[in-house]
């Protein structure tokens, strides 16, 4: 009976992981759409386009709305699509987090080994979307007489995009530090947790979990926050800047929390194993 119950739980958790991948792809797709539409809107807010818009408004004031305002209609339509894309990205991100919460809630029904495995799988999925999905959008703009608000520059970045920009700007040391602690260490950590959950009898497993639990206390949150500020500062070259958080940030922060919980689970699992061995001896 317990075996059947476990199979049902494993099947349910597998569907939750598949659902996470589906909703993650949807959130990523809409986040990219939002980024692309914003790029189009920014192009319409340059000095040349703003000058044309002001001339159209001036002409309309003289002769009335004879020819229509196709440029304004396009601008309004793009803004509507932009809002819809962001709402969809946020909605699918919420669905993703609900399923992730379901995986974490399985702690009360699974063995520590099974929970560590499914938790590590969910952490890996969350990490991947956290790395590839845009997390910060920065717009540099300036108010110009007679033209209005002119956009000077616009950038939307994720973790990987930020690293590439740092390399391009010659900040190689900073880029390598972020690669190490925001990409390499997280992937290695989750892979280790998967290894531990499958080969929990390995003597090497306990030392691995203990090591990654130690470095995880400072490597994940602090370095990631520093990375976000670096991205912001590297783009802050105008008089006025506006930074907008995107859904990639929530994926990455969710990974940080999940990886910590799964590390604790793996550590507890190995402690139980050692205690059982001690009793057997």
Beta strands, then each sheet from edge to edge (+ up, - down):
strand 1: 136-144
strand 2: 148-157
strand 3: 240-245
sheet 1: 2+ 1- 3+
end
